[in-house]
Amino acid sequence: MADSFRPLALAFLGRVGNISESDLYHIGIEFDAWDAKAGLLCFTFYGSYVQKSGEGVKRKLAYDLKENKIVEQKK
C-alpha cells in the first residue's frame, strides 16, 4: 500500500515543500491511523537527504479518500 502513496506524497511534497525524489534516498511511509469518519488514511513520510548526511524529511500526511489527494495531517 505504501508504494501506491509514494508518488502521490512526492508530488505533494514537491508542490508544497520543494522536495524532489532525486534529493532523497531511503524513502519510506509508515501507517499512523485510519480516520474513517473524516475519510483519511494518516501516514508519516520519511526520506534521507542524499547530500546532507544525518538530515532528512519527516512529514505527517494523509490520503483524503473523498478528494482523492494527499493533504497535511492536522495537528
C-alpha positions in Angstrom: 0.0 0.0 0.0 2.9 2.4 0.8 4.1 2.1 -2.8 0.8 3.4 -4.0 1.1 6.6 -1.9 4.8 7.2 -2.6 4.3 9.0 -6.0 1.3 11.0 -4.6 3.2 12.0 -1.5 6.3 13.0 -3.5 4.2 15.1 -5.9 2.5 16.8 -2.9 5.9 17.5 -1.2 7.3 18.8 -4.5 4.4 21.3 -4.7 4.4 22.5 -1.0 7.9 21.9 0.2 10.1 21.9 -2.9 11.2 18.4 -2.1 12.2 16.2 -5.0 12.7 12.4 -5.1 16.1 12.9 -6.6 17.1 14.8 -3.4 16.2 11.7 -1.2 17.1 8.1 -0.6 15.8 5.5 1.8 12.3 6.8 1.3 9.6 5.2 3.5 6.0 5.5 4.5 4.6 4.4 7.9 0.9 4.0 8.6 -0.2 6.1 11.6 -4.0 5.9 11.8 -7.3 5.5 10.0 -9.8 8.2 10.5 -12.9 6.6 9.0 -15.2 9.5 10.0 -13.1 12.0 8.2 -12.2 9.6 5.3 -8.4 10.0 6.0 -5.6 7.4 5.9 -2.9 9.0 8.0 0.8 8.2 7.5 4.3 9.6 8.0 6.6 10.1 5.0 10.3 9.7 5.7 13.3 10.4 3.5 17.0 10.9 4.0 18.7 13.6 2.0 21.3 12.5 -0.5 23.6 15.5 0.0 23.1 16.1 3.7 24.2 13.2 5.9 22.1 12.8 9.0 19.3 15.1 7.8 16.0 14.2 6.2 12.3 14.7 5.8 9.6 13.6 8.2 6.2 14.8 7.3 2.8 13.8 8.7 0.5 13.4 5.7 -2.9 11.9 5.0 -4.7 10.4 2.0 -8.1 12.1 1.7 -10.4 9.4 0.3 -13.2 11.9 -0.5 -10.9 14.2 -2.5 -8.5 11.5 -3.8 -5.4 13.6 -2.8 -2.7 13.9 -0.2 -3.0 16.5 2.5 -1.1 17.6 5.6 -2.3 15.9 8.8 -4.0 18.4 11.1 -2.3 18.9 14.4 
